[in-house]
């Protein structure tokens, strides 16, 4: 699967309006292609929001838009949709603080759509190349997501940094150099926290992350999946 993932920082008091604008954009893309689209506003109260080394943060990203397809991403379609909605997006979001990413969606634990999604935007350590980072992430670190209790699905998003840079530059997004996103698909938070309390049979994921992730400059949060097209 191929994916475009856009993470937005809303202007003050514009989160709801930004969600509406992204729902319109989602309809625009989905109606003209085989791309599915999901809009995900972040939880306002979120005990999971923080850095990769568990430092609490006052905010992460406010709203995410996922565009997913089994064929190749239709870049022209995505660019046209963003251009058509550029005025409303700029009015409701700080694009210079927002992120644009393109890459591969790799499903390790498949699930139906769930109402809640945990996202962890991960950046690599300075001493690793992007490819070496992704190799460890896919072949070594995946066991921690696969072994996690209390989730419905586990997905790794592997970013194509060059394609992400091109998309970001064309539409004024300030961020693209995120190496990957870990996604946990969650039915409800009570089940998720109960599962986390059981631990992971594979061991401590933080110890493995120290081998390849710049954890202090990576960020995690929880969102609701409110709209699908």
Order of alpha helices (4+ residues) and beta strands (2+ residues): beta-alpha-beta-beta-beta-alpha-alpha-beta-beta-alpha-alpha-beta-alpha-beta-alpha-alpha-beta
